[in-house]
Amino acid sequence: MRTGFPDFRLGSVLATSFTGTLSERYGDAVERIPTPHRLVDWLAVNGLAVDSCTTAQLELARELRESIHAAATAAAIQDALPASAVQVINDRSAQGRAAAILTPEGKRRWQLSSASCVEDALGVIAADAISIIAGERDGKLALCASPSCQAAFFDTSQSRTRKWCDMNTCGNRQKKARFNANQRRRSAE
């Protein structure tokens, strides 16, 4: 991993983890894939290793990321999916070449060939986005309750009432802010 970059925020759902490569969208935005090499790192961490990435491929990745974010946000609030976002997701899915592999543990894993490129990895991410937005998986899309984040995430909790995209970041920040506000209010009394 290359140092000097913000840590990745990894989740259990590939598509929403990918949208998390731009966090704090409504605050001080944090770009976690600022360079082509950093996208290669993110893909490798997520089991989609590719050898290289160009600036043009990074732009394709960012376009897909923003399209997934827009479509997942619309789905979470039960709004119409933006046609342009749907088109980008579909295009990336159709252009990718990857094989679904069954692991010995009975899980599905995507496998890229040794000649795979960024577009193939983006195809896997787009296919994952399609499966969650289309409601094919057990869970529901929701939006982070943090006013500075509002990231779309896939809630697989039993009650489907999760509030934050990540308890260790947004959840802790919100709880800390609430605690500090209560402390200030008590001090003022």
Secondary structure, DSSP 8 states (H G I E B T S, - for coil): --SSS------SSHHHHHHTTEE-TTSS-EES--SHHHHHHHHHHTT---S---HHHHHHHHHHHHHHHHHHHHHHTT----HHHHHHHHHHHHH---EEEE-TTS-EEEE--TT--HHHHHHHHHHHHHHHHTT-SSSEEEE-S-TTT--EEEE-SSSS----S-IIIIIHHHHHHHHHHHHHHHHH-
